Amino acid sequence: MLSHHPADASEPSGRLNSVAGQSQIDFEIDFFAGILDRHCDYPDVLRAHGNNLTAKGRHVEGLNVDKRLITLRPNDPLAHYNIACSYALLKRTDLAIAAIRRAVELGYRDFKYLREDRDLDSIRSEPAFRQLLREFENR
């Protein structure tokens, strides 16, 4: 929901100025949070909201959104990839690698992106991560 000063509530132009001062990503975070307040099981909104939170450095909140998405879509490889990124950003190496493994087992195949995604920088040098790549890329 958009936050505004009490005086702004009765004045539409005050709300517009508040929105106008936001970045696109901040607007989307507020917008998607409002949708999720009313419809907490909307997978497309959860995915976009999680991506935006992560982009803003709000990694714990992004992880919580990713967990909600996994609950709704337990067999979605992209949902598992996204939660792996959240875990990696939070330096939770074992959980990140396990989530990447699950994503690949479910069909995630963009190994080029997996090797370059900055969100995974914290696990890229891990032997278990490199082994996972060798194991699945050779299939």
Secondary structure, 3 states (H helix, E strand, C coil): CCCCCHHHHCCHHHHHHHHHCCCHHHHHHHHHHHHHHHCCCCHHHHHHHHHHHHHCCCHHHHHHHHHHHHHHCCCCHHHHHHHHHHHHHCCCHHHHHHHHHHHHHCCCCCHHHHHHCHHHCCCCCCHHHHHHHHHHHCC
